[in-house]
Amino acid sequence: MLAYIFSFILGLAPSLQALFDLPLQLALQRAVLAACLAWLAQRALGPGLPRALWGRRLRPFWVAGALTLLSLAASPVRGLVFNEWGNYAAGLLIFLFASFAGAEARGRVERAALWGAWLLFGLCVLQAFVLKNFLSAVPLTNLNALALYAVMIIPLALSRGAWPLAAAMLILVVWTQSLGAALAGLAGAGFYAVSRPGGRALRENALPLAVLGLLAAAVFYLLQSDSMAGRLAWWRSAWEMFLARPLTGFGAASFTWVSGAFQPAGVFREYSIYAHNYYLEFLAENGLPAAAAWFWAVLAAARARGGLVKYSLIAALTHSLVDFGLSVPANFWLFCWLLASPLEEGETLRPTRRAVLAASLAALLPAAALLSLDWRSLAFEKARARAVAAAVAGDFPAAEAELAPALRGSLFRAPALDLLGRLGAADRGAPPGFASAVYFEMALLESPYSARAWAALRRLYSAPGLEARAAGLEARRREVFK
């Protein structure tokens, strides 16, 4: 089952990324979790659980997972981002359990990933030449993320002799004109040049390395335009976020919701949903302990990886210095699969059937809680859609009524306040901006780091006659952002 589920995930997730709504997101997350639990049950009742699953090499990954979950629990915006942690957890499980996949299972999954790459390439061609919507609905979120996917697939395709696919992925890299992908490819090629089979010395590779260095310098030079200016602003926001909460961060995927509050008004390209630097983004979102555990584990696993696939990892880690490709779930899951080296199972633990039954019964409670949370998340999404429809029709009280249950709870209160603040202009029974201001003020009480609330209130209080409120708002902001 593990191989079939992972084949499905790695084969279809890249093409489905453009449709990655909450139901699909939860379905893929739960499919990975169910496959891993089924594997554990099958091993517990059969040959036994490999102790290496909790051994020294994999322990840092378990630690990183636990610390990121604690970061989410402590997040002031957890109601906005809690479902996003599941994408990280799914990647973590893919890595951990892929480490125990046999040669046949690995081959099946990687063949599915290669067919998935062909499917994505075909989708890109269809969008570009038939549907004419390639740039408006780029697969894998944007051109840079698409280029990173292609860069990661190329070494895997070459290792399996899939030369036409490698060529198709190279076409995608050129097609996207991604400078980050060019830098990533150069880094992978450079590492390959100094580690070619046959023990060639570094000096024998001096010329190709010099050429690669010049090309890399050209890439950085080209990034000095508006693109680099935007990145500097986003990196600064991520660093300021980290300084505000260095131990726990703001929770997985929180950069989208929080970063704008850490940038002064008028900064060039002041808003982005990603930091365009995976390392800074992970640090800001999860805090120093989790980031240290995660990146220590990732770098150690990448060093242990052999074959051409190793250069996929090097390319992805290099690309992550200047872009957000690994923040895209489909890319991250492929990266986690490629990161996993086959492990010797060694000693196994064979629990009794009674122990397996007890563990299964004990798992029912968290499983039921997780399913209940999924059900509540989907119900809130439906209520959100109905509230938007009511506000568009001019019935703001009906929109408030739709979201009233969420306001009475704690988990969905923040997103409900945020939505009502944005819909407040539809309240025709109150002065202009009144409803929006009320809900955005409530949002700040819920979390003083709400970027949208600060920006909206600054705009609302800029109206004539509200100078005192504007001054008070700025004073409150300085109390939060020292």
SVG drawing of the C-alpha trace seen along z (x, -y; Angstrom):
<svg xmlns="http://www.w3.org/2000/svg" viewBox="-29 -66 74 78">
<polyline fill="none" stroke="black" stroke-width="0.4" points="0.0,0.0 2.8,-2.4 4.3,-2.2 0.9,-2.7 0.0,-5.7 3.4,-7.3 3.1,-6.6 -0.2,-8.4 1.0,-11.4 4.3,-11.9 2.7,-11.2 -0.4,-13.4 0.4,-16.1 2.4,-18.3 -0.4,-18.5 -3.0,-18.9 -1.1,-21.7 -2.9,-24.4 -6.2,-23.0 -4.9,-22.6 -8.0,-23.6 -8.6,-22.5 -10.5,-19.3 -7.8,-18.1 -5.1,-19.1 -6.6,-17.2 -7.3,-14.2 -3.6,-13.9 -2.4,-14.5 -4.7,-11.8 -3.7,-9.4 -0.1,-9.6 -0.9,-9.2 -3.2,-6.2 -0.6,-4.5 2.1,-4.9 -0.3,-3.7 -1.2,-0.7 2.5,0.1 3.1,-0.1 0.2,2.3 1.3,4.7 4.9,4.8 3.8,5.0 1.7,8.1 4.3,9.6 8.1,9.3 8.3,6.7 8.9,2.9 12.4,1.8 14.1,0.1 15.9,-2.1 12.7,-3.9 13.4,-5.6 17.2,-5.2 20.0,-7.7 19.8,-8.6 16.1,-9.4 15.7,-10.8 16.4,-14.4 13.5,-14.3 11.1,-13.1 12.5,-15.9 11.9,-18.5 8.4,-17.3 7.6,-17.6 9.1,-21.0 7.2,-22.4 4.0,-21.0 4.8,-22.8 5.5,-26.0 2.1,-25.7 0.4,-25.2 2.0,-28.3 1.3,-30.4 -0.7,-33.6 -2.2,-32.9 -2.7,-29.1 -6.4,-29.5 -5.2,-30.7 -2.4,-28.2 -3.0,-25.0 -4.0,-22.9 -0.8,-23.9 1.4,-22.0 -0.1,-18.8 1.8,-19.4 5.1,-19.5 4.1,-16.4 3.2,-14.5 6.6,-15.2 8.2,-14.2 6.3,-10.9 7.2,-10.3 10.9,-10.7 10.8,-8.5 8.9,-5.6 10.6,-5.8 13.8,-5.0 12.4,-1.4 11.0,-0.9 12.6,2.0 14.1,1.7 10.9,2.9 8.8,0.4 11.3,-2.5 11.3,-1.6 7.5,-1.7 7.3,-5.0 10.0,-6.6 8.5,-5.4 5.2,-7.0 7.1,-10.2 8.6,-10.2 5.2,-9.6 3.8,-12.4 6.6,-14.7 5.4,-13.7 1.8,-14.5 2.9,-17.9 4.9,-18.7 1.8,-17.8 -0.3,-20.0 2.1,-22.9 2.0,-22.4 -1.8,-22.2 -2.1,-25.4 0.4,-27.3 -0.7,-26.3 -4.3,-25.2 -5.9,-26.9 -3.7,-29.9 -3.6,-30.3 -0.1,-29.1 1.0,-32.4 -2.3,-33.1 -2.5,-29.6 1.0,-28.3 1.2,-24.7 3.0,-24.4 2.1,-28.0 4.6,-30.0 7.4,-29.7 10.2,-29.5 8.6,-26.6 7.8,-24.8 11.5,-25.2 12.7,-23.8 10.5,-20.7 12.0,-20.2 15.5,-20.6 14.9,-18.0 13.4,-15.5 16.3,-15.7 18.9,-13.7 16.2,-11.1 15.3,-10.8 19.0,-10.5 19.6,-7.8 16.8,-5.7 17.8,-6.3 14.7,-8.5 16.6,-10.8 13.5,-12.2 12.0,-13.2 15.3,-14.8 15.1,-16.8 11.5,-17.8 12.4,-19.0 15.3,-21.0 12.8,-22.6 10.7,-23.6 13.7,-25.2 14.6,-27.2 10.9,-28.0 10.4,-29.4 13.5,-31.6 14.0,-31.1 17.3,-32.5 16.9,-30.6 16.7,-27.4 19.7,-28.3 21.6,-28.9 20.4,-25.6 21.4,-23.7 24.8,-25.4 25.3,-24.4 24.4,-20.8 26.6,-20.7 29.5,-22.2 29.3,-19.6 29.1,-16.9 32.2,-18.3 34.3,-18.0 33.1,-14.5 33.1,-12.7 33.8,-9.0 37.5,-8.1 39.0,-10.2 39.8,-13.2 41.5,-16.0 39.9,-19.4 42.5,-21.0 41.4,-18.9 38.0,-20.5 39.3,-24.1 38.1,-25.2 34.5,-23.9 34.2,-25.2 35.5,-28.6 32.8,-28.7 30.2,-27.7 31.3,-30.4 31.1,-33.1 27.6,-31.9 26.6,-32.0 27.9,-35.5 25.9,-36.5 22.8,-35.0 23.3,-37.1 24.0,-40.2 20.7,-39.7 19.0,-39.3 20.1,-42.8 17.0,-44.4 13.5,-44.7 13.5,-40.9 16.4,-41.2 15.0,-44.4 11.8,-42.5 13.7,-39.6 15.7,-41.8 12.4,-43.3 10.9,-39.8 14.1,-38.5 14.1,-41.4 10.5,-40.7 11.4,-37.0 14.3,-38.0 12.2,-40.5 9.6,-37.8 12.3,-35.5 13.6,-38.2 10.1,-38.8 9.6,-35.1 13.0,-33.3 12.1,-30.2 8.7,-29.2 8.2,-31.3 4.7,-31.9 3.8,-28.5 4.0,-26.7 3.0,-28.9 2.5,-32.0 4.7,-34.2 1.7,-34.7 -0.3,-36.2 2.3,-37.9 5.1,-39.3 3.3,-42.4 3.1,-43.6 6.9,-43.6 7.5,-45.9 7.3,-49.7 4.7,-51.3 5.7,-52.0 8.5,-49.4 9.1,-48.1 7.2,-44.9 6.1,-44.9 3.8,-41.8 4.5,-38.2 3.0,-35.0 6.5,-33.5 9.9,-34.8 11.7,-33.6 14.3,-32.0 13.3,-28.7 15.8,-28.8 14.7,-32.2 11.1,-31.4 11.4,-28.1 13.3,-29.9 10.8,-32.7 7.8,-30.3 9.1,-27.6 11.8,-29.1 15.5,-28.3 15.2,-24.9 13.0,-23.4 15.0,-25.0 18.3,-23.7 16.9,-20.1 15.4,-20.2 18.3,-21.6 20.8,-19.5 18.8,-16.4 18.3,-17.4 21.9,-18.2 23.0,-15.0 20.6,-13.0 21.6,-14.8 25.3,-14.0 24.4,-10.3 22.5,-10.2 24.2,-8.6 23.8,-8.5 22.7,-11.2 19.7,-12.0 22.2,-13.6 22.5,-16.5 18.8,-17.0 19.0,-17.7 22.0,-20.0 20.1,-21.9 16.9,-22.2 18.9,-23.4 20.7,-26.0 17.5,-27.1 16.0,-27.6 18.5,-30.4 16.7,-32.7 13.2,-31.3 10.4,-29.4 10.1,-26.2 10.3,-23.9 7.4,-25.7 5.1,-24.3 3.8,-20.9 4.2,-18.9 7.9,-20.1 8.5,-19.4 7.1,-15.9 9.3,-15.0 12.3,-16.5 11.5,-14.4 11.3,-11.2 14.6,-12.0 16.2,-12.8 15.5,-9.3 18.4,-6.8 17.5,-3.1 18.2,-2.1 19.2,1.3 16.3,2.4 18.6,4.2 17.0,5.3 13.2,5.4 10.7,5.1 7.8,7.6 5.0,6.5 2.4,9.0 -1.0,9.0 -2.4,7.7 0.0,4.7 -0.9,4.0 -4.6,4.1 -4.0,1.7 -2.0,-0.7 -4.6,-0.6 -7.4,-1.4 -5.2,-4.2 -4.8,-5.7 -8.5,-5.8 -9.0,-8.9 -6.4,-11.2 -7.6,-9.8 -11.2,-10.7 -10.0,-14.2 -8.2,-14.6 -11.2,-13.6 -13.4,-15.9 -11.0,-18.8 -11.1,-18.0 -14.9,-18.0 -14.9,-21.4 -12.4,-22.8 -14.5,-21.9 -17.7,-23.1 -16.0,-26.5 -14.9,-26.7 -18.5,-26.2 -19.7,-28.9 -17.0,-31.2 -18.3,-30.8 -21.9,-31.4 -20.8,-34.5 -19.0,-35.9 -22.1,-35.2 -24.3,-37.0 -22.0,-40.0 -21.8,-40.3 -25.6,-40.3 -25.5,-43.2 -26.7,-41.3 -23.9,-41.8 -26.0,-40.7 -26.5,-37.3 -22.7,-37.1 -22.2,-37.7 -24.8,-35.0 -23.0,-32.5 -19.7,-33.1 -21.2,-33.5 -20.4,-29.8 -16.8,-30.4 -16.6,-33.5 -17.7,-31.7 -14.9,-29.2 -11.1,-29.7 -9.6,-27.9 -11.6,-29.6 -12.1,-32.9 -9.1,-34.6 -10.0,-33.7 -13.6,-34.6 -12.7,-38.0 -10.3,-38.6 -13.1,-37.7 -15.7,-39.9 -13.3,-42.8 -12.8,-42.5 -16.6,-42.1 -17.5,-44.9 -17.9,-47.4 -21.1,-45.6 -22.8,-46.7 -25.2,-49.3 -26.7,-49.9 -23.6,-51.5 -21.2,-54.4 -18.7,-53.6 -15.9,-51.5 -17.5,-51.0 -18.0,-47.2 -14.6,-46.7 -12.9,-48.7 -14.8,-46.8 -13.8,-43.4 -10.2,-44.3 -9.8,-45.8 -11.1,-42.5 -8.6,-40.7 -5.8,-42.7 -7.0,-41.7 -6.9,-38.1 -3.4,-38.5 -1.4,-41.7 0.6,-40.4 -2.3,-40.5 -0.7,-42.2 -4.1,-42.7 -5.7,-44.2 -2.9,-46.8 -2.9,-47.8 -6.7,-48.0 -7.1,-50.1 -4.3,-52.4 -6.3,-52.9 -9.6,-53.4 -8.3,-55.8 -6.6,-58.0 -10.0,-59.5 -10.5,-63.2 -11.6,-63.6 -10.0,-60.4 -6.5,-61.8 -6.6,-60.8 -7.5,-57.2 -4.7,-57.1 -2.2,-58.4 -3.5,-55.9 -3.2,-53.1 0.4,-54.0 1.2,-54.2 -0.2,-50.7 1.8,-49.4 5.0,-50.7 4.3,-48.8 4.1,-45.6 6.9,-46.2 9.7,-47.7"/>
</svg>
